[in-house]
Amino acid sequence: MRKNYYQKLAFMGMLLIVLLAFQKYTSREKEDFPEVKFITESSAALNLADFDPNDLDAKQWMHLGFSEKQVSMILNYKKIVGGEFTSKEQLKKCYAISEEKFTALESFILLPENGKDHRFERFKTNAKKEISVSKKFNPDGLSVSEWMNMGFSEKQAEAILKYRNYLGGSFVSKEKFKECFIISSENYSKLEPYLLLPVKTPDSFRKSGNQYAIKSNIQYHSFDPNTLDLDGWKGLGFSEKQANTIINYRDRNLRGSFKSLEDIKKCFVISPEKFQELSPYIKLNTNRNLIQKQETDFSKVDLNMITFKQLLEFGLDEKSAGSMIGFRKKLRGFVNKQQILDTYNIDKNLVQKLISIAPLDVSNVPKYTLTEAPEEWLKDHPYFKYSADKIIFYRTTYTDDKKILKLLKLKPEYEERMKLYLK
């Protein structure tokens, strides 16, 4: 009896301890979940100038607006392609560079379009010359030829001068000179001891804005920014690159015209100071766009021939238009309108309206049998590239497309897509 009593007492004690522990656990205050912060691309305006992506180090890629992770991917991709980018087309394929980002940078990239421009090889040879300097100098006074004598290529020298002009005609300080991303960290280290510039940027320059530190002596007159061409913008004090950027911003981003002064002010190559200079002379005529806008009869425009500009005219934004043109190029032409609707990153409602109006001519779209298709075509075509190696292997033994398709063991929908481009 006594033994049973002690056993029951011990059990009750253990149960009490468990209940007390559970009560303590459940009474704890809930800990706040750590705040989640999402990394977004910086929207800060970039001081862009012509550059060779092969010359950029990690810090310079980040200066162009890429995150540390994106830069790592770009540099790894560079190693994969042989340690050097050979064309814009190749660089564009880098997964870390979005289509929008590539479009923003494309006009500044010192690479041939497709790697077949042999003149670029000569440029590359010159670009790799060793930078050398033997005496102190003020970079504000150097010409293109003097920068070239120092070891920079002609394109690099021109880009350095454009950056200097962007700052208002003077590099101002070593700090600002270092921000010229066409000059690598390694080359800056060689040049820095010889630069006759203050180390730090004066506060007066920081406050006044860096693009037009020296007020221009331009004789302004009234102008309509919607009618101004390249020479017109250059006449207002902008460089050719800046003028092209303004025109592209107007024609692509704003679909042909500035609708308000705020639209002009938002263009990143127009500094607040420059805008203040220009604003009294700006005479916006927003009705002009309705009168002069090119009117394309889209019922007569082949969807396999429609241009980027025509797609913008129809109302598509740059992202949709670029995606549609890019997918069509990969396919070597659409063979049915559903493919257009299946394109990624498009405004499906607007594209549906377009394809209901415009015709599609498929007569010039290349088609092959699996046994005759060029290897390059198989490996690049979106519908065939993932099966290209198997197709090339099987056709060494079999000459019948049906047999090869059977051996591929594709999902029905993938096989149907292939058949669109098979004879």
Stockholm file with secondary structure:
# STOCKHOLM 1.0

chainA/1-423         MRKNYYQKLAFMGMLLIVLLAFQKYTSREKEDFPEVKFITESSAALNLADFDPNDLDAKQWMHLGFSEKQVSMILNYKKIVGGEFTSKEQLKKCYAISEEKFTALESFILLPENGKDHRFERFKTNAKKEISVSKKFNPDGLSVSEWMNMGFSEKQAEAILKYRNYLGGSFVSKEKFKECFIISSENYSKLEPYLLLPVKTPDSFRKSGNQYAIKSNIQYHSFDPNTLDLDGWKGLGFSEKQANTIINYRDRNLRGSFKSLEDIKKCFVISPEKFQELSPYIKLNTNRNLIQKQETDFSKVDLNMITFKQLLEFGLDEKSAGSMIGFRKKLRGFVNKQQILDTYNIDKNLVQKLISIAPLDVSNVPKYTLTEAPEEWLKDHPYFKYSADKIIFYRTTYTDDKKILKLLKLKPEYEERMKLYLK
#=GR chainA/1-423 SS CHHHHHHHHHHHHHHHHHHHHHHHHHTSCCCCCCCCCCCCCCCCCCCCCCBCGGGCCHHHHHHTTCCHHHHHHHHHHHHHTTSSCCCHHHHHTCTTSCHHHHHHHGGGBCSCSSSCCTHHHHHHHHHTCCCCCCSCBCGGGCCHHHHHHHTCCHHHHHHHHHHHHHTTSCCCSHHHHHTCTTSCHHHHHHHGGGBCSCSSCCHHHHHHCSSSSSCCCCCCCCBCTTTCCHHHHHHTTCCHHHHHHHHHIIIIISTTCCCSHHHHHTCTTSCHHHHHHHGGGBCCCTTHHHHHSCCCCGGGSCTTTCCHHHHHHHTCCHHHHHHHHHHHHHHTSCSSHHHHHTCTTCCHHHHHHHHHHSCCCCTTSCCBCTTTSCHHHHHHSTTTTTTHHHHHHHTTTCCCHHHHHHHHTCCHHHHHHHHTTBC
#=GC SS_cons         CHHHHHHHHHHHHHHHHHHHHHHHHHTSCCCCCCCCCCCCCCCCCCCCCCBCGGGCCHHHHHHTTCCHHHHHHHHHHHHHTTSSCCCHHHHHTCTTSCHHHHHHHGGGBCSCSSSCCTHHHHHHHHHTCCCCCCSCBCGGGCCHHHHHHHTCCHHHHHHHHHHHHHTTSCCCSHHHHHTCTTSCHHHHHHHGGGBCSCSSCCHHHHHHCSSSSSCCCCCCCCBCTTTCCHHHHHHTTCCHHHHHHHHHIIIIISTTCCCSHHHHHTCTTSCHHHHHHHGGGBCCCTTHHHHHSCCCCGGGSCTTTCCHHHHHHHTCCHHHHHHHHHHHHHHTSCSSHHHHHTCTTCCHHHHHHHHHHSCCCCTTSCCBCTTTSCHHHHHHSTTTTTTHHHHHHHTTTCCCHHHHHHHHTCCHHHHHHHHTTBC
//
